[in-house]
């Protein structure tokens, strides 16, 4: 049989340790305060209950600050963050998550439960933790 036999859900492969930041924080502050750089992104908090979460990707810092020779002390997170972002459910099958990422050309997304971020999942998590787990079960 081809493909993944075992159902693997997003919550089984997501990163649960990630950084959160306020949109008014400078890029320099955000980088200095990062505890989990392996997540390669930061969650940008909502400003109020009807707002949406944002994400700041390290790739965006490279593109919009470093490559343009802008001072990270003078650029606020909200200027370069992605918002709104596509989110996924912790119960989603990783195969559907991979299809969603492919369809919208994204590399990672916040995992939302009860209107709060509980993790971040990326293509690397899906492949390295999800698919490999299934391959080892054979």
N, C-alpha and C positions, 0 to 999 in steps of 0.2 A: 504494500500500500504506500502511495506517495503522500507527502505532506505531513503535517503535524497531526498525530493521532490524539494526543492528550490536550485537553482544553487548558490553556494557560491564560489567566486573566491579568489585566494591567497591574492590579495591586500586588501581584506576585513578583513583578519585575521592576516596578518603579523605584526611583530613589526617594527615600523618605527624609533624607537630610538635605536641606536646601536653604538658601538665604532669601530673606525678604528685605525689601527696601522701600522707602517712601519716594514718591516721584520727585519731590523737591530736593532730595539728596544730590550732592554733586557726584559725578562719576568717580572722582578721586576718593571721596568718602566711601562710596559703595565698594570700590575695589579694596580699600584698606580694611573694611569690616567684613569681607568675605571669609567665611569659615569653611565653605564647601565648594572650592573652585572646580572640582571634578563634575559638578552639575552643569558647568559651562553656561549658566544663566542665573538670573535672579528674578524672583517674583516681585512685581511692583504692587504694593497694597492698594486696595480700593480707598478712595478719598471719602466716600460716604456709602451707605447701604445700597443705593441705586446705581453705583458706579460699577465698572468691570475691572477685573485684574489685568495687569499688564505684565510683560516680560522684557527684561533687558538681557540680551545675548552678548557674550564676550565678542562674538563676531561683529556685532553692531558697534561696540566700542572701538574695535580695530578699524572698521570702515569709516565711522563718522567722527572719531576723535583722533586716533593715532594717524591714520592715512591723510587726514586733512590738516594735521599739525595744529589741532585745537588743544587748548589747555583743559585737562580733566578737572582742574579746580574751578573752571568757569562754565562747564557744561553740566546742566542738570539732567538727571535720569529721564525725566518726562520728555525732554527734547529728542531723545533718540530711541526710546523704548517702543515696543510693539504693543498696541492696544486698540481694540480688544484682541484677544488671542483665542484660537480654537482650543477648547478644553476637552478632556476625555473623562469617562466614568471609570472608577476603579474596577467595576465588574465587566468592562469591555474585553472581549476576546482579543488577544494580541494580533491575530490575523486581520481583524477589522481595523485595529489601530494602525497597523502597517499600511493598509489600503487608504485610510484617511490621510495619513502623512504623505503618501505618494500622490494622492489626488490634489492636495493643496500645497504640495512642495514644502512641507515643514519638517524640521528635524527633531523637535521636542515640543511637549505641551504640558501644561499643568493638569494634574489629576484633581478633580473637584468632587467633594462629597459634602452634603449638607451646607452648600454655599460657601465652602472654604477650601483652600488648597491643602491637600494632604500629601502631595508628592509631585514629582516631575518624571515624565517618561520620555525616552528618546529612542530613535532607531537602534542605537547601540545597545540599550537595555533590552529591547525586544529580541534582537538577534543573539547577543551574548548571554543573556540570562534566560530568555524564553525558549528560543529554538534550541540552544545547546542543551538545556535541561531535558527537552523532549528527545534529543538525539542520544543522550546518555541513558535514557530509560529503555532504549531498544536493546 
